Amino acid sequence: MPLLVKHLTLASDLRRSSDIEKIVGIGIDGLLNVFSLQTIRRDDFCHLLVKLGLLPHLVVGFRNFLGNLLEEVGGRR
């Protein structure tokens, strides 16, 4: 999980490389796959993120990713 969250923290560098965009996508897909597992309760997953100290990094990664996405959409109008 730390590696998946680390992938998301690269979202601030999305404009520099399409490879980074792919890595961020892998991070998002990986986290969504973990959430979709039927054997792990979602609240246990969230507790683990907090325990590992990954929640702040996850928030920053998603914020950067969504900010870049909104900029792209806004630039296309």
PDB file as gemmi writes it, atoms N, CA and C in Angstrom:
CRYST1    1.000    1.000    1.000  90.00  90.00  90.00 P 1                      
ATOM      1  N   MET A   1       0.797  -1.199   0.000  1.00  0.00           N  
ATOM      2  CA  MET A   1       0.000   0.000   0.000  1.00  0.00           C  
ATOM      3  C   MET A   1       0.842   1.266   0.000  1.00  0.00           C  
ATOM      4  N   PRO A   2       1.932   1.300   0.734  1.00  0.00           N  
ATOM      5  CA  PRO A   2       2.740   2.524   0.676  1.00  0.00           C  
ATOM      6  C   PRO A   2       3.181   2.865  -0.744  1.00  0.00           C  
ATOM      7  N   LEU A   3       3.469   1.864  -1.529  1.00  0.00           N  
ATOM      8  CA  LEU A   3       3.897   2.109  -2.908  1.00  0.00           C  
ATOM      9  C   LEU A   3       2.759   2.689  -3.749  1.00  0.00           C  
ATOM     10  N   LEU A   4       1.553   2.181  -3.554  1.00  0.00           N  
ATOM     11  CA  LEU A   4       0.405   2.708  -4.294  1.00  0.00           C  
ATOM     12  C   LEU A   4       0.161   4.173  -3.950  1.00  0.00           C  
ATOM     13  N   VAL A   5       0.260   4.498  -2.671  1.00  0.00           N  
ATOM     14  CA  VAL A   5       0.068   5.887  -2.244  1.00  0.00           C  
ATOM     15  C   VAL A   5       1.205   6.753  -2.779  1.00  0.00           C  
ATOM     16  N   LYS A   6       2.417   6.228  -2.791  1.00  0.00           N  
ATOM     17  CA  LYS A   6       3.552   6.968  -3.347  1.00  0.00           C  
ATOM     18  C   LYS A   6       3.313   7.306  -4.814  1.00  0.00           C  
ATOM     19  N   HIS A   7       2.705   6.386  -5.546  1.00  0.00           N  
ATOM     20  CA  HIS A   7       2.366   6.660  -6.947  1.00  0.00           C  
ATOM     21  C   HIS A   7       1.459   7.875  -7.057  1.00  0.00           C  
ATOM     22  N   LEU A   8       0.530   8.007  -6.123  1.00  0.00           N  
ATOM     23  CA  LEU A   8      -0.399   9.141  -6.170  1.00  0.00           C  
ATOM     24  C   LEU A   8       0.285  10.466  -5.863  1.00  0.00           C  
ATOM     25  N   THR A   9       1.319  10.429  -5.048  1.00  0.00           N  
ATOM     26  CA  THR A   9       1.986  11.679  -4.701  1.00  0.00           C  
ATOM     27  C   THR A   9       2.728  12.274  -5.892  1.00  0.00           C  
ATOM     28  N   LEU A  10       2.916  11.487  -6.924  1.00  0.00           N  
ATOM     29  CA  LEU A  10       3.546  11.999  -8.145  1.00  0.00           C  
ATOM     30  C   LEU A  10       2.584  12.827  -8.982  1.00  0.00           C  
ATOM     31  N   ALA A  11       1.341  12.915  -8.564  1.00  0.00           N  
ATOM     32  CA  ALA A  11       0.320  13.610  -9.356  1.00  0.00           C  
ATOM     33  C   ALA A  11       0.673  15.068  -9.592  1.00  0.00           C  
ATOM     34  N   SER A  12       1.460  15.667  -8.721  1.00  0.00           N  
ATOM     35  CA  SER A  12       1.837  17.068  -8.921  1.00  0.00           C  
ATOM     36  C   SER A  12       2.761  17.225 -10.120  1.00  0.00           C  
ATOM     37  N   ASP A  13       3.355  16.128 -10.595  1.00  0.00           N  
ATOM     38  CA  ASP A  13       4.278  16.167 -11.728  1.00  0.00           C  
ATOM     39  C   ASP A  13       3.637  15.667 -13.024  1.00  0.00           C  
ATOM     40  N   LEU A  14       2.319  15.576 -13.064  1.00  0.00           N  
ATOM     41  CA  LEU A  14       1.636  14.998 -14.221  1.00  0.00           C  
ATOM     42  C   LEU A  14       1.954  15.729 -15.521  1.00  0.00           C  
ATOM     43  N   ARG A  15       2.112  17.029 -15.455  1.00  0.00           N  
ATOM     44  CA  ARG A  15       2.331  17.804 -16.680  1.00  0.00           C  
ATOM     45  C   ARG A  15       3.688  17.519 -17.303  1.00  0.00           C  
ATOM     46  N   ARG A  16       4.609  16.974 -16.521  1.00  0.00           N  
ATOM     47  CA  ARG A  16       5.969  16.760 -17.031  1.00  0.00           C  
ATOM     48  C   ARG A  16       6.119  15.516 -17.886  1.00  0.00           C  
ATOM     49  N   SER A  17       5.285  14.511 -17.666  1.00  0.00           N  
ATOM     50  CA  SER A  17       5.541  13.251 -18.360  1.00  0.00           C  
ATOM     51  C   SER A  17       4.280  12.397 -18.440  1.00  0.00           C  
ATOM     52  N   SER A  18       4.089  11.765 -19.582  1.00  0.00           N  
ATOM     53  CA  SER A  18       2.965  10.826 -19.709  1.00  0.00           C  
ATOM     54  C   SER A  18       3.243   9.558 -18.903  1.00  0.00           C  
ATOM     55  N   ASP A  19       4.526   9.252 -18.673  1.00  0.00           N  
ATOM     56  CA  ASP A  19       4.867   8.091 -17.846  1.00  0.00           C  
ATOM     57  C   ASP A  19       4.390   8.297 -16.411  1.00  0.00           C  
ATOM     58  N   ILE A  20       4.540   9.511 -15.905  1.00  0.00           N  
ATOM     59  CA  ILE A  20       4.081   9.808 -14.543  1.00  0.00           C  
ATOM     60  C   ILE A  20       2.565   9.687 -14.486  1.00  0.00           C  
ATOM     61  N   GLU A  21       1.888  10.113 -15.536  1.00  0.00           N  
ATOM     62  CA  GLU A  21       0.428   9.984 -15.582  1.00  0.00           C  
ATOM     63  C   GLU A  21       0.030   8.514 -15.492  1.00  0.00           C  
ATOM     64  N   LYS A  22       0.767   7.640 -16.166  1.00  0.00           N  
ATOM     65  CA  LYS A  22       0.486   6.204 -16.109  1.00  0.00           C  
ATOM     66  C   LYS A  22       0.731   5.650 -14.706  1.00  0.00           C  
ATOM     67  N   ILE A  23       1.797   6.109 -14.062  1.00  0.00           N  
ATOM     68  CA  ILE A  23       2.120   5.642 -12.711  1.00  0.00           C  
ATOM     69  C   ILE A  23       1.031   6.057 -11.731  1.00  0.00           C  
ATOM     70  N   VAL A  24       0.562   7.293 -11.843  1.00  0.00           N  
ATOM     71  CA  VAL A  24      -0.518   7.767 -10.972  1.00  0.00           C  
ATOM     72  C   VAL A  24      -1.777   6.932 -11.225  1.00  0.00           C  
ATOM     73  N   GLY A  25      -2.057   6.634 -12.479  1.00  0.00           N  
ATOM     74  CA  GLY A  25      -3.200   5.789 -12.807  1.00  0.00           C  
ATOM     75  C   GLY A  25      -3.089   4.405 -12.189  1.00  0.00           C  
ATOM     76  N   ILE A  26      -1.892   3.851 -12.196  1.00  0.00           N  
ATOM     77  CA  ILE A  26      -1.662   2.545 -11.566  1.00  0.00           C  
ATOM     78  C   ILE A  26      -1.940   2.624 -10.069  1.00  0.00           C  
ATOM     79  N   GLY A  27      -1.496   3.718  -9.444  1.00  0.00           N  
ATOM     80  CA  GLY A  27      -1.747   3.907  -8.014  1.00  0.00           C  
ATOM     81  C   GLY A  27      -3.230   3.971  -7.698  1.00  0.00           C  
ATOM     82  N   ILE A  28      -3.973   4.724  -8.507  1.00  0.00           N  
ATOM     83  CA  ILE A  28      -5.421   4.843  -8.294  1.00  0.00           C  
ATOM     84  C   ILE A  28      -6.101   3.493  -8.510  1.00  0.00           C  
ATOM     85  N   ASP A  29      -5.768   2.812  -9.600  1.00  0.00           N  
ATOM     86  CA  ASP A  29      -6.359   1.501  -9.872  1.00  0.00           C  
ATOM     87  C   ASP A  29      -6.051   0.510  -8.753  1.00  0.00           C  
ATOM     88  N   GLY A  30      -4.819   0.537  -8.269  1.00  0.00           N  
ATOM     89  CA  GLY A  30      -4.435  -0.382  -7.199  1.00  0.00           C  
ATOM     90  C   GLY A  30      -5.224  -0.145  -5.930  1.00  0.00           C  
ATOM     91  N   LEU A  31      -5.381   1.123  -5.556  1.00  0.00           N  
ATOM     92  CA  LEU A  31      -6.149   1.434  -4.345  1.00  0.00           C  
ATOM     93  C   LEU A  31      -7.623   1.068  -4.520  1.00  0.00           C  
ATOM     94  N   LEU A  32      -8.173   1.324  -5.690  1.00  0.00           N  
ATOM     95  CA  LEU A  32      -9.566   0.944  -5.934  1.00  0.00           C  
ATOM     96  C   LEU A  32      -9.737  -0.565  -5.875  1.00  0.00           C  
ATOM     97  N   ASN A  33      -8.750  -1.305  -6.369  1.00  0.00           N  
ATOM     98  CA  ASN A  33      -8.820  -2.767  -6.300  1.00  0.00           C  
ATOM     99  C   ASN A  33      -8.769  -3.261  -4.860  1.00  0.00           C  
ATOM    100  N   VAL A  34      -7.970  -2.613  -4.027  1.00  0.00           N  
ATOM    101  CA  VAL A  34      -7.917  -3.001  -2.615  1.00  0.00           C  
ATOM    102  C   VAL A  34      -9.272  -2.738  -1.963  1.00  0.00           C  
ATOM    103  N   PHE A  35      -9.881  -1.592  -2.281  1.00  0.00           N  
ATOM    104  CA  PHE A  35     -11.193  -1.280  -1.718  1.00  0.00           C  
ATOM    105  C   PHE A  35     -12.263  -2.266  -2.183  1.00  0.00           C  
ATOM    106  N   SER A  36     -12.104  -2.827  -3.365  1.00  0.00           N  
ATOM    107  CA  SER A  36     -13.123  -3.726  -3.899  1.00  0.00           C  
ATOM    108  C   SER A  36     -12.983  -5.162  -3.396  1.00  0.00           C  
ATOM    109  N   LEU A  37     -11.902  -5.464  -2.681  1.00  0.00           N  
ATOM    110  CA  LEU A  37     -11.733  -6.813  -2.138  1.00  0.00           C  
ATOM    111  C   LEU A  37     -12.847  -7.111  -1.142  1.00  0.00           C  
ATOM    112  N   GLN A  38     -13.447  -8.254  -1.272  1.00  0.00           N  
ATOM    113  CA  GLN A  38     -14.534  -8.637  -0.377  1.00  0.00           C  
ATOM    114  C   GLN A  38     -14.026  -9.160   0.962  1.00  0.00           C  
ATOM    115  N   THR A  39     -12.739  -9.519   1.039  1.00  0.00           N  
ATOM    116  CA  THR A  39     -12.203 -10.125   2.257  1.00  0.00           C  
ATOM    117  C   THR A  39     -11.743  -9.090   3.278  1.00  0.00           C  
ATOM    118  N   ILE A  40     -11.636  -7.822   2.863  1.00  0.00           N  
ATOM    119  CA  ILE A  40     -11.162  -6.772   3.762  1.00  0.00           C  
ATOM    120  C   ILE A  40     -12.272  -5.745   3.947  1.00  0.00           C  
ATOM    121  N   ARG A  41     -12.593  -5.454   5.199  1.00  0.00           N  
ATOM    122  CA  ARG A  41     -13.586  -4.414   5.455  1.00  0.00           C  
ATOM    123  C   ARG A  41     -12.965  -3.056   5.144  1.00  0.00           C  
ATOM    124  N   ARG A  42     -13.755  -2.182   4.575  1.00  0.00           N  
ATOM    125  CA  ARG A  42     -13.257  -0.874   4.154  1.00  0.00           C  
ATOM    126  C   ARG A  42     -12.735  -0.063   5.331  1.00  0.00           C  
ATOM    127  N   ASP A  43     -13.385  -0.158   6.481  1.00  0.00           N  
ATOM    128  CA  ASP A  43     -12.909   0.616   7.619  1.00  0.00           C  
ATOM    129  C   ASP A  43     -11.562   0.099   8.114  1.00  0.00           C  
ATOM    130  N   ASP A  44     -11.301  -1.209   7.952  1.00  0.00           N  
ATOM    131  CA  ASP A  44      -9.987  -1.748   8.307  1.00  0.00           C  
ATOM    132  C   ASP A  44      -8.908  -1.164   7.391  1.00  0.00           C  
ATOM    133  N   PHE A  45      -9.243  -1.020   6.128  1.00  0.00           N  
ATOM    134  CA  PHE A  45      -8.317  -0.446   5.163  1.00  0.00           C  
ATOM    135  C   PHE A  45      -8.000   1.002   5.539  1.00  0.00           C  
ATOM    136  N   CYS A  46      -9.016   1.762   5.909  1.00  0.00           N  
ATOM    137  CA  CYS A  46      -8.812   3.160   6.301  1.00  0.00           C  
ATOM    138  C   CYS A  46      -7.977   3.256   7.578  1.00  0.00           C  
ATOM    139  N   HIS A  47      -8.231   2.373   8.518  1.00  0.00           N  
ATOM    140  CA  HIS A  47      -7.434   2.346   9.750  1.00  0.00           C  
ATOM    141  C   HIS A  47      -5.973   2.050   9.437  1.00  0.00           C  
ATOM    142  N   LEU A  48      -5.738   1.154   8.498  1.00  0.00           N  
ATOM    143  CA  LEU A  48      -4.373   0.812   8.103  1.00  0.00           C  
ATOM    144  C   LEU A  48      -3.676   2.009   7.463  1.00  0.00           C  
ATOM    145  N   LEU A  49      -4.385   2.749   6.617  1.00  0.00           N  
ATOM    146  CA  LEU A  49      -3.809   3.957   6.020  1.00  0.00           C  
ATOM    147  C   LEU A  49      -3.382   4.950   7.095  1.00  0.00           C  
ATOM    148  N   VAL A  50      -4.222   5.106   8.110  1.00  0.00           N  
ATOM    149  CA  VAL A  50      -3.896   6.024   9.204  1.00  0.00           C  
ATOM    150  C   VAL A  50      -2.714   5.497  10.004  1.00  0.00           C  
ATOM    151  N   LYS A  51      -2.732   4.221  10.331  1.00  0.00           N  
ATOM    152  CA  LYS A  51      -1.665   3.619  11.131  1.00  0.00           C  
ATOM    153  C   LYS A  51      -0.302   3.730  10.440  1.00  0.00           C  
ATOM    154  N   LEU A  52      -0.296   3.566   9.114  1.00  0.00           N  
ATOM    155  CA  LEU A  52       0.958   3.654   8.359  1.00  0.00           C  
ATOM    156  C   LEU A  52       1.371   5.100   8.052  1.00  0.00           C  
ATOM    157  N   GLY A  53       0.515   6.047   8.421  1.00  0.00           N  
ATOM    158  CA  GLY A  53       0.832   7.450   8.167  1.00  0.00           C  
ATOM    159  C   GLY A  53       0.679   7.841   6.706  1.00  0.00           C  
ATOM    160  N   LEU A  54      -0.148   7.099   5.971  1.00  0.00           N  
ATOM    161  CA  LEU A  54      -0.287   7.331   4.541  1.00  0.00           C  
ATOM    162  C   LEU A  54      -1.459   8.236   4.178  1.00  0.00           C  
ATOM    163  N   LEU A  55      -2.362   8.453   5.112  1.00  0.00           N  
ATOM    164  CA  LEU A  55      -3.553   9.231   4.789  1.00  0.00           C  
ATOM    165  C   LEU A  55      -3.231  10.649   4.318  1.00  0.00           C  
ATOM    166  N   PRO A  56      -2.325  11.385   4.975  1.00  0.00           N  
ATOM    167  CA  PRO A  56      -1.998  12.726   4.466  1.00  0.00           C  
ATOM    168  C   PRO A  56      -1.430  12.702   3.046  1.00  0.00           C  
ATOM    169  N   HIS A  57      -0.617  11.709   2.754  1.00  0.00           N  
ATOM    170  CA  HIS A  57      -0.041  11.586   1.410  1.00  0.00           C  
ATOM    171  C   HIS A  57      -1.126  11.264   0.383  1.00  0.00           C  
ATOM    172  N   LEU A  58      -2.067  10.428   0.793  1.00  0.00           N  
ATOM    173  CA  LEU A  58      -3.167  10.072  -0.085  1.00  0.00           C  
ATOM    174  C   LEU A  58      -4.019  11.298  -0.412  1.00  0.00           C  
ATOM    175  N   VAL A  59      -4.289  12.113   0.586  1.00  0.00           N  
ATOM    176  CA  VAL A  59      -5.080  13.328   0.378  1.00  0.00           C  
ATOM    177  C   VAL A  59      -4.361  14.273  -0.579  1.00  0.00           C  
ATOM    178  N   VAL A  60      -3.073  14.477  -0.367  1.00  0.00           N  
ATOM    179  CA  VAL A  60      -2.296  15.364  -1.241  1.00  0.00           C  
ATOM    180  C   VAL A  60      -2.268  14.822  -2.669  1.00  0.00           C  
ATOM    181  N   GLY A  61      -2.071  13.532  -2.800  1.00  0.00           N  
ATOM    182  CA  GLY A  61      -2.024  12.927  -4.129  1.00  0.00           C  
ATOM    183  C   GLY A  61      -3.323  13.089  -4.887  1.00  0.00           C  
ATOM    184  N   PHE A  62      -4.444  12.792  -4.218  1.00  0.00           N  
ATOM    185  CA  PHE A  62      -5.737  12.948  -4.882  1.00  0.00           C  
ATOM    186  C   PHE A  62      -6.025  14.414  -5.203  1.00  0.00           C  
ATOM    187  N   ARG A  63      -5.671  15.321  -4.281  1.00  0.00           N  
ATOM    188  CA  ARG A  63      -5.898  16.748  -4.530  1.00  0.00           C  
ATOM    189  C   ARG A  63      -5.106  17.208  -5.751  1.00  0.00           C  
ATOM    190  N   ASN A  64      -3.850  16.807  -5.852  1.00  0.00           N  
ATOM    191  CA  ASN A  64      -3.029  17.182  -7.010  1.00  0.00           C  
ATOM    192  C   ASN A  64      -3.584  16.581  -8.297  1.00  0.00           C  
ATOM    193  N   PHE A  65      -3.982  15.322  -8.216  1.00  0.00           N  
ATOM    194  CA  PHE A  65      -4.515  14.645  -9.391  1.00  0.00           C  
ATOM    195  C   PHE A  65      -5.790  15.333  -9.879  1.00  0.00           C  
ATOM    196  N   LEU A  66      -6.702  15.611  -8.958  1.00  0.00           N  
ATOM    197  CA  LEU A  66      -7.953  16.262  -9.346  1.00  0.00           C  
ATOM    198  C   LEU A  66      -7.715  17.687  -9.831  1.00  0.00           C  
ATOM    199  N   GLY A  67      -6.759  18.391  -9.212  1.00  0.00           N  
ATOM    200  CA  GLY A  67      -6.432  19.739  -9.675  1.00  0.00           C  
ATOM    201  C   GLY A  67      -5.922  19.736 -11.101  1.00  0.00           C  
ATOM    202  N   ASN A  68      -5.049  18.803 -11.408  1.00  0.00           N  
ATOM    203  CA  ASN A  68      -4.537  18.681 -12.780  1.00  0.00           C  
ATOM    204  C   ASN A  68      -5.640  18.307 -13.751  1.00  0.00           C  
ATOM    205  N   LEU A  69      -6.518  17.426 -13.326  1.00  0.00           N  
ATOM    206  CA  LEU A  69      -7.623  17.010 -14.175  1.00  0.00           C  
ATOM    207  C   LEU A  69      -8.558  18.188 -14.467  1.00  0.00           C  
ATOM    208  N   LEU A  70      -8.859  18.979 -13.449  1.00  0.00           N  
ATOM    209  CA  LEU A  70      -9.737  20.139 -13.643  1.00  0.00           C  
ATOM    210  C   LEU A  70      -9.075  21.186 -14.544  1.00  0.00           C  
ATOM    211  N   GLU A  71      -7.768  21.353 -14.421  1.00  0.00           N  
ATOM    212  CA  GLU A  71      -7.060  22.284 -15.294  1.00  0.00           C  
ATOM    213  C   GLU A  71      -7.132  21.839 -16.755  1.00  0.00           C  
ATOM    214  N   GLU A  72      -6.980  20.531 -16.981  1.00  0.00           N  
ATOM    215  CA  GLU A  72      -7.071  19.988 -18.333  1.00  0.00           C  
ATOM    216  C   GLU A  72      -8.459  20.211 -18.917  1.00  0.00           C  
ATOM    217  N   VAL A  73      -9.482  19.924 -18.132  1.00  0.00           N  
ATOM    218  CA  VAL A  73     -10.848  20.082 -18.598  1.00  0.00           C  
ATOM    219  C   VAL A  73     -11.143  21.563 -18.852  1.00  0.00           C  
ATOM    220  N   GLY A  74     -10.697  22.431 -17.975  1.00  0.00           N  
ATOM    221  CA  GLY A  74     -10.910  23.860 -18.136  1.00  0.00           C  
ATOM    222  C   GLY A  74     -10.180  24.420 -19.343  1.00  0.00           C  
ATOM    223  N   GLY A  75      -9.018  23.878 -19.661  1.00  0.00           N  
ATOM    224  CA  GLY A  75      -8.224  24.331 -20.800  1.00  0.00           C  
ATOM    225  C   GLY A  75      -8.793  23.895 -22.131  1.00  0.00           C  
ATOM    226  N   ARG A  76      -9.640  22.887 -22.131  1.00  0.00           N  
ATOM    227  CA  ARG A  76     -10.207  22.361 -23.377  1.00  0.00           C  
ATOM    228  C   ARG A  76     -11.435  23.135 -23.829  1.00  0.00           C  
ATOM    229  N   ARG A  77     -11.995  23.947 -22.945  1.00  0.00           N  
ATOM    230  CA  ARG A  77     -13.228  24.681 -23.302  1.00  0.00           C  
ATOM    231  C   ARG A  77     -12.973  25.790 -24.239  1.00  0.00           C  
TER     232      ARG A  77                                                      
END                                                                             
